Amino acid sequence: MELLVIILNRIEYLTEILDGFVDAGIKGATIIDSSGMGHLVADHIPFFAQFAELSHVDKHHSKTIFTVVNCCEEKDKAVEIVEECVGDITEPDTAFIFSLPVTFIKGLAVNSCGGCK
């Protein structure tokens, strides 16, 4: 099992991503409002504020999605869904994804779908 963390800067795709998760059988996720460091720095250091104003993307808000996936296939499918919705996440101000191993879980029914290949 892994904890998949998705920092979604393109928040207009949130519903589409979650719909994709449901269709793929990814049954649960937690979404929180988040904000990047660039926004905070721009608000407190006037020199950086001028660059924040030039951007067409609202850097003030993002969504962070947490979901526990059972196997590599589920993780890969979730990443594929995000990329299908958002596009190339190597582009700035789209999304950032990472995962962490889950070594303990209680209070959540999980099914294993095999090991990673």
N, C-alpha and C positions, 0 to 999 in steps of 0.2 A: 504494500500500500504506500501511496505517496500523497503528500499535501501539495496540490497544484495551486500556485498563486499567480493570478493574472492582474497586472496593473493596467487598467484600461483607460487610456487618455481620450480615446474616441468614444465618449459615453453614449453617443447616439446609437451605437451598435449593441448596447447592453441587452435589450429585449431579444434581439435577433440571436445573440450568442446563447442566452438562457433557453430560448426555444430550441436551438440546435442541441443543447445539452439534454433536454427532455427527450427529444426525438432519438438521441443516441443512447438513452438509458442511463445517463448520468443524473442521478435522482436528487442530489442535494448540493446546495452551494450557499455560502454566506457572502453578502455583498455589503461593503462599507464605503462611505464617502472618504476620499483621501485627497491629499494635496501634495504636489511635488516641492522639493527644496527650492527650485528656481523661483517659484511664486513667492515664497517667504523671503528669499534673499532680495528679490526685486522690490518688495514692499518696504524693506528696511535699509537698503543701500541705494541712494538716489541714482548713482551711476548706472546700475543694472536695470533700474525702472524704465529707462528709455528703450532698452532692448525688449522688455516685456510688452511695451505698448506697440511695438512694430509687428508683433506676431498676430496672425489671423486666427490662431487656435487659442481657445480658452484654456490656459494652463492653470487656472485657479482650481479646477475641479477634475477629479478622476474618480473612478470606481475601482476598488480592489475586490476581486472575487476569490474566495477560498473554496476549494472543493477537494474532498478526499477521493482519490481514484484507486481502484482495486489492483490495477495491473498496467503494464506498459501500453497495451493496446488501448485501454481507456484513456490514458494520458495522451497518447498520440492522437486519438480521435478528438479529444477536447482541444488540443493545440490546432488541429486541422480546422475545426469549427471556427475558432477565433480568427485564424488566417483567412478563411473563406469570407468571413464577415468584414474584417478590418482591412484586409489586403496585406501587403508586405510589411511585417512588423519590424523589419530592420530599418524602415523609414522612421524619421523622428516623429514624436508625438502621436504614436499609434497605440502600441501596447508593449508590455514587457512581461515575460513569463518565466517562472522558475518553479522547481519542485524540490521538496524535501522528503526524506524517508520518514514514514510514520512507524514508530516502534511500539507504540501503545495506543490502544483505543478502547473506550468504554462508553456505553450509551448509544452506540450506533451499530446496527446490524450490517455486516459486510459480507460479501461473497468474494472468493478468490477466483480469478479467471486465468490462473497460470502464471508462470514466471516470465520475466523479460527474456527476449532472444537477442 
